[in-house]
Structure formats: C-alpha cells, structure tokens
Amino acid sequence: MSDIRSNGQELDWLLQNLLATVPGTRHALLLSSDGLKKAAVGLTDDDADSLAAIASGLSSLGKGVAGRFGGGGQVRQVVVEVDTALLFVSSAGSGAVLAVLAGPETLPDVLGYEMGMLVKKARPHLATPARRATNVPLDAGF
C-alpha cells in the first residue's frame, strides 16, 4: 500500500500543474480504472473517493458506448456539463483514468488539450498494474 501512496504523492505535482495551467479548474484526480484513487488535488479524502467512483463509472459507460456503438474504438473523453461545473474523464494509460472538475467558465477545448498533453507526457507513470493475476480461475477460492 505504501507504494501506491508514494506514487500518488509523486503524481500530485502533475495534477497541481494542470490546475495551475487551465483557468477555472478546481479539482484533479488520478484513479485506477476500477475506482481506486491514486492521487488527488483540491479534494478531501471523502470527496476524492466519491469522485473516483463516479469517474470510474463514467469511464466504464464510455467503454460500453465504444464497444456497442463506436465500432470498438477507444474512449478519449467523457464530459458531463452541469450549470455550475464541467467534469472531464479520460483514459490515462493502462488501467488509469484522469478526472478533472472545472467551473463553467473553463474553456473545454483548452482543458481537453491540457489533459491530453499531461497523459501523453506521463503515460508510463500513470499506468496502474492489475491487482490480480489474469490467469487465476474465478473459482480459485477468493
């Protein structure tokens, strides 16, 4: 567990830089695709856990759309727009997801671009290894 925590601390500066670069951004979160937070900026632990669950679900829904209606293409981004906020969720490497909450004044194209650049530069450091070997039978007693 300490490995994930130290890795998260090393990744905080990437998220802080994203928030400093894009006006109107409020919170950033890096999580595993199954919803476990890896690093968070601007969020309490409880809020980070809640956002991780939401972002994981949105990422999964996006994959469902891609698989069923998108010809199997990769999900780039899922965007939720409400009156007072924008939520961007994007793939961030193997098994990782990046979620950013921003105010309505944020330019979506700028935020999307900066998120893409962050992922492109740091993809190897963002990947989340599988927590369970894939060759273990499902009925192995776990």
N, C-alpha and C positions, 0 to 999 in steps of 0.2 A: 504494500500500500504506500509506503514512503516513496517508492519510485515514481508512482503516478503523481503524488503530491509535489515532489521536487520538479518533475517535468512540467507540471502546471504552473509553478512559480516561474520557471524559465520562460514559459509562453505568455505570461501576463504582460510583459513589455510589448509583445506584438499586438495584443489586444488594446493596450493603452495607446499605442501609436496610431492604431486605426481610429480610435475615438478622437484623438487629437487632430488627425488629418481631415476628417469629414465633419464639417459643421452640423450640429444638431443631433449627432449620435449620442446616445445615453448609456447604453449597456452593451457589452460584448461577452460572448460565451463560446467556449470550445467544448464540445462534448463528444462522447463516443456515439456511434450510430444507434446503440441500444439505450441511450439516455443518461449515461453517467457523465457528470461534469468533469472536465479536465482542467479548465482554467476559466476564470470569470473576472470581469472588471465592472465595477459600478453596481454590483448586485449583492444583497445579503445572501448568506448560505441558503436560506429557505427559498428566496426568490430565484436563485441560480438553479436549485433543484427543480422548481416548478417550470422554469423556462426550458430546462433541459428535457423534461418530459414532453412539453409542448413541441419543442423543436424536433425531437426525435419522431414524434407522431406525424408532424407535417412532412418531414423528410421521407418517412415511410409512405405516406399518402402520395407524395410526388413520384416515388418509385412505382407505386401501383398505377398511376396515370401513365407513366412512361411505358410500363410493361404492357398495359392493356390497350392504350390508345396512341402511344407515341412511337410505335414501331421498335420498342426496346431501346430507345435512345437513353442517354444519361441525363439525369436531372441536374440542371445547373443551379436553379434557384427556385425557391418558393417564397412568395411575397404575400403578406397579409397587411392590408391597409385599413385602419380604423380612423375615426375622426381625429384622434389625438396622437397617433403613433403609426410607425411602419415597422414591421418585423420582417427581416430578410433571413432566410435559412438556406445555406448552400453546403454542398459537399466540400469537404476539406481534406481529402486524402482517403486512403484506405481505412474504412471504419470510423471516420471522423466527420463531424458536422460543425459548421460555424454559424452562430446565430447572432444577429445584431438588432437591437431595438433603437429606433431613432424617432425624433419628433417629426411632425408633418411638414416642417419647413425644410427638411433634408432633401437634397436632390437625389432621387432614386438612382439615376444613371451614375452619379459620382460615387455613391455608396456601393453599388454593384461592382463598379470598376475596381475600387479600392479593395473590396473583399476578394475579388478575383486575383488581384496582384499579391495580396497577403498570402493567399493559398498557393499561388504559383511559386513564390519565393520560399515558402516554409513547408511545402507539402511533405517532405520526408520527416520533418519534426512533428507534424500534426497527426500522422497516421496512428491508429490505435490497433494494436495486435489483438487477435482473437483471444478471449479469456478461456476458451475451452477448445481442446483439440477437435478438429473436424472429423477425425476417423474413429471417435468414441461412439459406440452404438447408443441410441437413445434410451435403451432399456438396460444400461450398464449399472443401474442402481443409484443414480444421482438424484 
